[in-house]
Amino acid sequence: MTPLHPKKLLLTKWTAVNPIAKNKHFLVSRVIKPELPELAIEWVELEAVYSNAVRRIHWRQLQDETIWRRGWQGTLGQQP
């Protein structure tokens, strides 16, 4: 996988390998900046495409190919 940088994650598309609460396709809707600017970014918010449910995860989890795939994979027009 191509290296990820947290500052460039905003609005990127992701597919969950295993659906999360019946959601498979997600968009990074927010990169959460730390209170102190010298600290590294740790968290992002993912928004489900169909349900608009929002979940906060550590951005490095997106590098785990057993959990996430970059882009929207599979059929977007069908709900599982």
Biopython code that builds the backbone (N, CA, C, O; Angstrom):
import numpy as np
from Bio.PDB.StructureBuilder import StructureBuilder

atoms = [
    (1, "MET", "N", (0.846, -1.179, 0.000)),
    (1, "MET", "CA", (0.000, 0.000, 0.000)),
    (1, "MET", "C", (0.886, 1.235, 0.000)),
    (1, "MET", "O", (1.933, 1.262, 0.648)),
    (2, "THR", "N", (0.466, 2.241, -0.721)),
    (2, "THR", "CA", (1.163, 3.510, -0.750)),
    (2, "THR", "C", (1.095, 4.151, 0.632)),
    (2, "THR", "O", (0.046, 4.102, 1.275)),
    (3, "PRO", "N", (2.185, 4.749, 1.105)),
    (3, "PRO", "CA", (2.167, 5.375, 2.426)),
    (3, "PRO", "C", (1.085, 6.452, 2.527)),
    (3, "PRO", "O", (0.804, 7.170, 1.567)),
    (4, "LEU", "N", (0.491, 6.540, 3.717)),
    (4, "LEU", "CA", (-0.547, 7.536, 3.974)),
    (4, "LEU", "C", (0.019, 8.654, 4.839)),
    (4, "LEU", "O", (0.882, 8.424, 5.687)),
    (5, "HIS", "N", (-0.472, 9.849, 4.618)),
    (5, "HIS", "CA", (-0.127, 10.969, 5.478)),
    (5, "HIS", "C", (-1.433, 11.511, 6.031)),
    (5, "HIS", "O", (-2.351, 11.778, 5.254)),
    (6, "PRO", "N", (-1.557, 11.688, 7.356)),
    (6, "PRO", "CA", (-2.837, 12.068, 7.938)),
    (6, "PRO", "C", (-3.396, 13.385, 7.427)),
    (6, "PRO", "O", (-4.614, 13.554, 7.374)),
    (7, "LYS", "N", (-2.539, 14.317, 7.053)),
    (7, "LYS", "CA", (-3.034, 15.610, 6.578)),
    (7, "LYS", "C", (-3.674, 15.514, 5.198)),
    (7, "LYS", "O", (-4.382, 16.432, 4.784)),
    (8, "LYS", "N", (-3.437, 14.419, 4.479)),
    (8, "LYS", "CA", (-3.990, 14.252, 3.134)),
    (8, "LYS", "C", (-5.154, 13.267, 3.089)),
    (8, "LYS", "O", (-5.563, 12.845, 2.007)),
    (9, "LEU", "N", (-5.683, 12.901, 4.236)),
    (9, "LEU", "CA", (-6.762, 11.909, 4.288)),
    (9, "LEU", "C", (-8.148, 12.500, 4.072)),
    (9, "LEU", "O", (-9.070, 11.774, 3.700)),
    (10, "LEU", "N", (-8.318, 13.792, 4.292)),
    (10, "LEU", "CA", (-9.642, 14.399, 4.201)),
    (10, "LEU", "C", (-10.283, 14.095, 2.845)),
    (10, "LEU", "O", (-9.674, 14.289, 1.793)),
    (11, "LEU", "N", (-11.521, 13.618, 2.897)),
    (11, "LEU", "CA", (-12.355, 13.275, 1.733)),
    (11, "LEU", "C", (-11.867, 12.058, 0.939)),
    (11, "LEU", "O", (-12.305, 11.844, -0.191)),
    (12, "THR", "N", (-10.967, 11.264, 1.521)),
    (12, "THR", "CA", (-10.581, 10.034, 0.838)),
    (12, "THR", "C", (-11.647, 8.969, 1.074)),
    (12, "THR", "O", (-12.372, 9.009, 2.068)),
    (13, "LYS", "N", (-11.731, 8.020, 0.149)),
    (13, "LYS", "CA", (-12.767, 6.987, 0.160)),
    (13, "LYS", "C", (-12.166, 5.664, 0.628)),
    (13, "LYS", "O", (-11.036, 5.321, 0.281)),
    (14, "TRP", "N", (-12.955, 4.919, 1.433)),
    (14, "TRP", "CA", (-12.490, 3.663, 1.999)),
    (14, "TRP", "C", (-13.600, 2.629, 1.984)),
    (14, "TRP", "O", (-14.780, 2.958, 2.101)),
    (15, "THR", "N", (-13.199, 1.368, 1.838)),
    (15, "THR", "CA", (-14.125, 0.244, 1.894)),
    (15, "THR", "C", (-13.731, -0.646, 3.063)),
    (15, "THR", "O", (-12.574, -1.048, 3.184)),
    (16, "ALA", "N", (-14.693, -0.949, 3.918)),
    (16, "ALA", "CA", (-14.444, -1.873, 5.019)),
    (16, "ALA", "C", (-14.413, -3.292, 4.466)),
    (16, "ALA", "O", (-15.311, -3.679, 3.718)),
    (17, "VAL", "N", (-13.405, -4.067, 4.815)),
    (17, "VAL", "CA", (-13.303, -5.450, 4.367)),
    (17, "VAL", "C", (-14.516, -6.234, 4.880)),
    (17, "VAL", "O", (-15.114, -7.016, 4.141)),
    (18, "ASN", "N", (-14.870, -6.020, 6.138)),
    (18, "ASN", "CA", (-16.067, -6.611, 6.740)),
    (18, "ASN", "C", (-17.014, -5.459, 7.082)),
    (18, "ASN", "O", (-16.618, -4.542, 7.802)),
    (19, "PRO", "N", (-18.248, -5.481, 6.587)),
    (19, "PRO", "CA", (-19.173, -4.378, 6.848)),
    (19, "PRO", "C", (-19.284, -4.047, 8.341)),
    (19, "PRO", "O", (-19.269, -4.932, 9.197)),
    (20, "ILE", "N", (-19.394, -2.762, 8.619)),
    (20, "ILE", "CA", (-19.527, -2.256, 9.981)),
    (20, "ILE", "C", (-20.939, -1.720, 10.123)),
    (20, "ILE", "O", (-21.287, -0.720, 9.495)),
    (21, "ALA", "N", (-21.754, -2.368, 10.936)),
    (21, "ALA", "CA", (-23.161, -1.975, 11.129)),
    (21, "ALA", "C", (-23.857, -1.834, 9.770)),
    (21, "ALA", "O", (-24.564, -0.857, 9.523)),
    (22, "LYS", "N", (-23.648, -2.822, 8.898)),
    (22, "LYS", "CA", (-24.235, -2.892, 7.556)),
    (22, "LYS", "C", (-23.713, -1.814, 6.608)),
    (22, "LYS", "O", (-24.285, -1.615, 5.537)),
    (23, "ASN", "N", (-22.652, -1.124, 6.975)),
    (23, "ASN", "CA", (-22.033, -0.121, 6.106)),
    (23, "ASN", "C", (-20.694, -0.645, 5.610)),
    (23, "ASN", "O", (-19.914, -1.226, 6.364)),
    (24, "LYS", "N", (-20.448, -0.426, 4.326)),
    (24, "LYS", "CA", (-19.215, -0.914, 3.741)),
    (24, "LYS", "C", (-18.356, 0.225, 3.185)),
    (24, "LYS", "O", (-17.128, 0.141, 3.209)),
    (25, "HIS", "N", (-18.990, 1.279, 2.690)),
    (25, "HIS", "CA", (-18.273, 2.379, 2.047)),
    (25, "HIS", "C", (-18.272, 3.614, 2.947)),
    (25, "HIS", "O", (-19.305, 4.027, 3.475)),
    (26, "PHE", "N", (-17.073, 4.190, 3.104)),
    (26, "PHE", "CA", (-16.882, 5.314, 4.012)),
    (26, "PHE", "C", (-16.064, 6.413, 3.354)),
    (26, "PHE", "O", (-15.332, 6.183, 2.391)),
    (27, "LEU", "N", (-16.210, 7.616, 3.900)),
    (27, "LEU", "CA", (-15.480, 8.793, 3.457)),
    (27, "LEU", "C", (-14.864, 9.433, 4.691)),
    (27, "LEU", "O", (-15.533, 9.566, 5.716)),
    (28, "VAL", "N", (-13.599, 9.832, 4.610)),
    (28, "VAL", "CA", (-12.995, 10.554, 5.738)),
    (28, "VAL", "C", (-13.591, 11.956, 5.723)),
    (28, "VAL", "O", (-13.267, 12.770, 4.858)),
    (29, "SER", "N", (-14.463, 12.230, 6.688)),
    (29, "SER", "CA", (-15.172, 13.505, 6.726)),
    (29, "SER", "C", (-14.470, 14.558, 7.573)),
    (29, "SER", "O", (-14.768, 15.748, 7.471)),
    (30, "ARG", "N", (-13.532, 14.110, 8.412)),
    (30, "ARG", "CA", (-12.849, 15.069, 9.281)),
    (30, "ARG", "C", (-11.526, 14.476, 9.757)),
    (30, "ARG", "O", (-11.459, 13.313, 10.155)),
    (31, "VAL", "N", (-10.482, 15.291, 9.711)),
    (31, "VAL", "CA", (-9.203, 14.942, 10.315)),
    (31, "VAL", "C", (-9.144, 15.734, 11.618)),
    (31, "VAL", "O", (-9.187, 16.964, 11.600)),
    (32, "ILE", "N", (-9.048, 15.044, 12.730)),
    (32, "ILE", "CA", (-9.109, 15.695, 14.032)),
    (32, "ILE", "C", (-7.711, 16.144, 14.439)),
    (32, "ILE", "O", (-6.819, 15.326, 14.664)),
    (33, "LYS", "N", (-7.543, 17.448, 14.526)),
    (33, "LYS", "CA", (-6.244, 18.013, 14.887)),
    (33, "LYS", "C", (-6.113, 18.042, 16.412)),
    (33, "LYS", "O", (-7.086, 18.309, 17.118)),
    (34, "PRO", "N", (-4.913, 17.766, 16.911)),
    (34, "PRO", "CA", (-4.709, 17.785, 18.361)),
    (34, "PRO", "C", (-4.787, 19.211, 18.906)),
    (34, "PRO", "O", (-4.636, 20.182, 18.166)),
    (35, "GLU", "N", (-5.026, 19.316, 20.209)),
    (35, "GLU", "CA", (-5.116, 20.635, 20.834)),
    (35, "GLU", "C", (-3.810, 21.410, 20.720)),
    (35, "GLU", "O", (-3.819, 22.620, 20.489)),
    (36, "LEU", "N", (-2.703, 20.723, 20.880)),
    (36, "LEU", "CA", (-1.398, 21.366, 20.738)),
    (36, "LEU", "C", (-0.874, 21.127, 19.328)),
    (36, "LEU", "O", (-0.747, 19.977, 18.906)),
    (37, "PRO", "N", (-0.568, 22.197, 18.590)),
    (37, "PRO", "CA", (-0.152, 22.040, 17.183)),
    (37, "PRO", "C", (1.097, 21.197, 16.973)),
    (37, "PRO", "O", (1.276, 20.630, 15.895)),
    (38, "GLU", "N", (1.960, 21.101, 17.970)),
    (38, "GLU", "CA", (3.193, 20.326, 17.782)),
    (38, "GLU", "C", (2.969, 18.814, 17.904)),
    (38, "GLU", "O", (3.857, 18.026, 17.580)),
    (39, "LEU", "N", (1.794, 18.418, 18.366)),
    (39, "LEU", "CA", (1.476, 16.995, 18.462)),
    (39, "LEU", "C", (1.003, 16.455, 17.114)),
    (39, "LEU", "O", (0.472, 17.197, 16.287)),
    (40, "ALA", "N", (1.200, 15.168, 16.909)),
    (40, "ALA", "CA", (0.814, 14.525, 15.649)),
    (40, "ALA", "C", (-0.688, 14.263, 15.608)),
    (40, "ALA", "O", (-1.327, 14.065, 16.641)),
    (41, "ILE", "N", (-1.230, 14.265, 14.411)),
    (41, "ILE", "CA", (-2.631, 13.906, 14.203)),
    (41, "ILE", "C", (-2.778, 12.419, 14.499)),
    (41, "ILE", "O", (-1.973, 11.607, 14.043)),
    (42, "GLU", "N", (-3.810, 12.066, 15.265)),
    (42, "GLU", "CA", (-4.022, 10.668, 15.605)),
    (42, "GLU", "C", (-5.365, 10.133, 15.133)),
    (42, "GLU", "O", (-5.473, 8.941, 14.847)),
    (43, "TRP", "N", (-6.391, 10.969, 15.041)),
    (43, "TRP", "CA", (-7.756, 10.502, 14.806)),
    (43, "TRP", "C", (-8.364, 11.102, 13.545)),
    (43, "TRP", "O", (-8.053, 12.227, 13.152)),
    (44, "VAL", "N", (-9.242, 10.314, 12.922)),
    (44, "VAL", "CA", (-10.065, 10.801, 11.812)),
    (44, "VAL", "C", (-11.496, 10.343, 12.059)),
    (44, "VAL", "O", (-11.739, 9.391, 12.801)),
    (45, "GLU", "N", (-12.430, 11.028, 11.431)),
    (45, "GLU", "CA", (-13.820, 10.596, 11.478)),
    (45, "GLU", "C", (-14.202, 10.070, 10.108)),
    (45, "GLU", "O", (-13.975, 10.718, 9.086)),
    (46, "LEU", "N", (-14.789, 8.878, 10.108)),
    (46, "LEU", "CA", (-15.279, 8.261, 8.881)),
    (46, "LEU", "C", (-16.793, 8.377, 8.867)),
    (46, "LEU", "O", (-17.454, 8.123, 9.874)),
    (47, "GLU", "N", (-17.334, 8.759, 7.725)),
    (47, "GLU", "CA", (-18.783, 8.845, 7.569)),
    (47, "GLU", "C", (-19.234, 7.779, 6.581)),
    (47, "GLU", "O", (-18.709, 7.682, 5.472)),
    (48, "ALA", "N", (-20.211, 6.984, 6.993)),
    (48, "ALA", "CA", (-20.748, 5.942, 6.119)),
    (48, "ALA", "C", (-21.518, 6.596, 4.981)),
    (48, "ALA", "O", (-22.270, 7.546, 5.201)),
    (49, "VAL", "N", (-21.335, 6.093, 3.774)),
    (49, "VAL", "CA", (-21.958, 6.682, 2.595)),
    (49, "VAL", "C", (-23.484, 6.573, 2.643)),
    (49, "VAL", "O", (-24.182, 7.540, 2.338)),
    (50, "TYR", "N", (-24.004, 5.406, 3.022)),
    (50, "TYR", "CA", (-25.457, 5.199, 2.972)),
    (50, "TYR", "C", (-26.188, 5.711, 4.207)),
    (50, "TYR", "O", (-27.237, 6.342, 4.082)),
    (51, "SER", "N", (-25.657, 5.452, 5.382)),
    (51, "SER", "CA", (-26.390, 5.810, 6.602)),
    (51, "SER", "C", (-25.951, 7.131, 7.210)),
    (51, "SER", "O", (-26.621, 7.642, 8.108)),
    (52, "ASN", "N", (-24.846, 7.696, 6.748)),
    (52, "ASN", "CA", (-24.270, 8.919, 7.302)),
    (52, "ASN", "C", (-23.817, 8.755, 8.748)),
    (52, "ASN", "O", (-23.555, 9.748, 9.427)),
    (53, "ALA", "N", (-23.720, 7.519, 9.230)),
    (53, "ALA", "CA", (-23.206, 7.273, 10.584)),
    (53, "ALA", "C", (-21.734, 7.671, 10.621)),
    (53, "ALA", "O", (-20.991, 7.432, 9.670)),
    (54, "VAL", "N", (-21.328, 8.275, 11.720)),
    (54, "VAL", "CA", (-19.954, 8.745, 11.866)),
    (54, "VAL", "C", (-19.277, 7.936, 12.954)),
    (54, "VAL", "O", (-19.851, 7.685, 14.013)),
    (55, "ARG", "N", (-18.049, 7.532, 12.677)),
    (55, "ARG", "CA", (-17.250, 6.824, 13.677)),
    (55, "ARG", "C", (-15.846, 7.388, 13.675)),
    (55, "ARG", "O", (-15.317, 7.757, 12.626)),
    (56, "ARG", "N", (-15.243, 7.455, 14.852)),
    (56, "ARG", "CA", (-13.887, 7.979, 15.008)),
    (56, "ARG", "C", (-12.929, 6.802, 15.129)),
    (56, "ARG", "O", (-13.158, 5.882, 15.914)),
    (57, "ILE", "N", (-11.846, 6.838, 14.342)),
    (57, "ILE", "CA", (-10.835, 5.782, 14.420)),
    (57, "ILE", "C", (-9.449, 6.418, 14.409)),
    (57, "ILE", "O", (-9.271, 7.565, 13.997)),
    (58, "HIS", "N", (-8.481, 5.648, 14.870)),
    (58, "HIS", "CA", (-7.087, 6.073, 14.764)),
    (58, "HIS", "C", (-6.717, 5.991, 13.283)),
    (58, "HIS", "O", (-6.958, 4.959, 12.657)),
    (59, "TRP", "N", (-6.149, 7.030, 12.715)),
    (59, "TRP", "CA", (-5.935, 7.070, 11.270)),
    (59, "TRP", "C", (-5.024, 5.946, 10.786)),
    (59, "TRP", "O", (-5.126, 5.541, 9.628)),
    (60, "ARG", "N", (-4.146, 5.437, 11.628)),
    (60, "ARG", "CA", (-3.231, 4.362, 11.212)),
    (60, "ARG", "C", (-3.961, 3.036, 10.959)),
    (60, "ARG", "O", (-3.417, 2.153, 10.296)),
    (61, "GLN", "N", (-5.175, 2.891, 11.476)),
    (61, "GLN", "CA", (-5.952, 1.682, 11.185)),
    (61, "GLN", "C", (-6.238, 1.557, 9.695)),
    (61, "GLN", "O", (-6.423, 0.451, 9.187)),
    (62, "LEU", "N", (-6.273, 2.678, 8.999)),
    (62, "LEU", "CA", (-6.541, 2.648, 7.560)),
    (62, "LEU", "C", (-5.416, 1.958, 6.781)),
    (62, "LEU", "O", (-5.612, 1.563, 5.631)),
    (63, "GLN", "N", (-4.264, 1.814, 7.390)),
    (63, "GLN", "CA", (-3.144, 1.138, 6.736)),
    (63, "GLN", "C", (-3.244, -0.382, 6.838)),
    (63, "GLN", "O", (-2.497, -1.095, 6.168)),
    (64, "ASP", "N", (-4.145, -0.878, 7.656)),
    (64, "ASP", "CA", (-4.309, -2.316, 7.840)),
    (64, "ASP", "C", (-5.231, -2.863, 6.752)),
    (64, "ASP", "O", (-6.443, -2.651, 6.794)),
    (65, "GLU", "N", (-4.657, -3.564, 5.784)),
    (65, "GLU", "CA", (-5.429, -4.076, 4.643)),
    (65, "GLU", "C", (-6.373, -5.207, 5.011)),
    (65, "GLU", "O", (-7.193, -5.611, 4.187)),
    (66, "THR", "N", (-6.279, -5.729, 6.230)),
    (66, "THR", "CA", (-7.238, -6.742, 6.664)),
    (66, "THR", "C", (-8.528, -6.084, 7.166)),
    (66, "THR", "O", (-9.531, -6.765, 7.381)),
    (67, "ILE", "N", (-8.499, -4.758, 7.352)),
    (67, "ILE", "CA", (-9.670, -4.020, 7.834)),
    (67, "ILE", "C", (-10.208, -3.064, 6.773)),
    (67, "ILE", "O", (-11.420, -2.979, 6.572)),
    (68, "TRP", "N", (-9.318, -2.347, 6.096)),
    (68, "TRP", "CA", (-9.712, -1.295, 5.152)),
    (68, "TRP", "C", (-9.035, -1.452, 3.806)),
    (68, "TRP", "O", (-7.898, -1.916, 3.719)),
    (69, "ARG", "N", (-9.748, -1.060, 2.751)),
    (69, "ARG", "CA", (-9.196, -0.980, 1.397)),
    (69, "ARG", "C", (-9.405, 0.450, 0.902)),
    (69, "ARG", "O", (-10.459, 1.047, 1.122)),
    (70, "ARG", "N", (-8.404, 0.980, 0.243)),
    (70, "ARG", "CA", (-8.497, 2.342, -0.273)),
    (70, "ARG", "C", (-9.445, 2.378, -1.461)),
    (70, "ARG", "O", (-9.394, 1.502, -2.324)),
    (71, "GLY", "N", (-10.308, 3.386, -1.512)),
    (71, "GLY", "CA", (-11.284, 3.521, -2.585)),
    (71, "GLY", "C", (-12.571, 2.791, -2.248)),
    (71, "GLY", "O", (-12.673, 2.135, -1.211)),
    (72, "TRP", "N", (-13.546, 2.911, -3.128)),
    (72, "TRP", "CA", (-14.821, 2.216, -2.938)),
    (72, "TRP", "C", (-14.796, 0.986, -3.823)),
    (72, "TRP", "O", (-14.829, 1.097, -5.049)),
    (73, "GLN", "N", (-14.739, -0.183, -3.209)),
    (73, "GLN", "CA", (-14.635, -1.442, -3.914)),
    (73, "GLN", "C", (-15.969, -2.152, -3.896)),
    (73, "GLN", "O", (-16.748, -1.983, -2.957)),
    (74, "GLY", "N", (-16.239, -2.928, -4.894)),
    (74, "GLY", "CA", (-17.501, -3.669, -4.947)),
    (74, "GLY", "C", (-18.588, -2.798, -5.546)),
    (74, "GLY", "O", (-18.301, -1.748, -6.120)),
    (75, "THR", "N", (-19.819, -3.224, -5.416)),
    (75, "THR", "CA", (-20.948, -2.504, -5.990)),
    (75, "THR", "C", (-21.451, -1.480, -5.000)),
    (75, "THR", "O", (-21.884, -1.828, -3.901)),
    (76, "LEU", "N", (-21.397, -0.223, -5.382)),
    (76, "LEU", "CA", (-21.832, 0.855, -4.498)),
    (76, "LEU", "C", (-23.351, 0.979, -4.465)),
    (76, "LEU", "O", (-23.903, 1.475, -3.483)),
    (77, "GLY", "N", (-24.022, 0.547, -5.493)),
    (77, "GLY", "CA", (-25.466, 0.730, -5.570)),
    (77, "GLY", "C", (-26.297, -0.289, -4.803)),
    (77, "GLY", "O", (-27.523, -0.182, -4.766)),
    (78, "GLN", "N", (-25.647, -1.277, -4.190)),
    (78, "GLN", "CA", (-26.380, -2.328, -3.488)),
    (78, "GLN", "C", (-25.984, -2.365, -2.024)),
    (78, "GLN", "O", (-24.800, -2.294, -1.694)),
    (79, "GLN", "N", (-26.961, -2.474, -1.158)),
    (79, "GLN", "CA", (-26.723, -2.635, 0.272)),
    (79, "GLN", "C", (-26.557, -4.119, 0.564)),
    (79, "GLN", "O", (-27.277, -4.932, -0.018)),
    (80, "PRO", "N", (-25.635, -4.504, 1.444)),
    (80, "PRO", "CA", (-25.479, -5.924, 1.794)),
    (80, "PRO", "C", (-26.683, -6.430, 2.563)),
    (80, "PRO", "O", (-26.727, -7.601, 2.939)),
]
sb = StructureBuilder()
sb.init_structure("model")
sb.init_model(0)
sb.init_chain("A")
sb.init_seg("    ")
for serial, (resi, resn, name, xyz) in enumerate(atoms, 1):
    if name == "N":
        sb.init_residue(resn, " ", resi, " ")
    sb.init_atom(name, np.array(xyz, "f"), 0.0, 1.0, " ", f" {name:<3s}", serial, name[0])
structure = sb.get_structure()
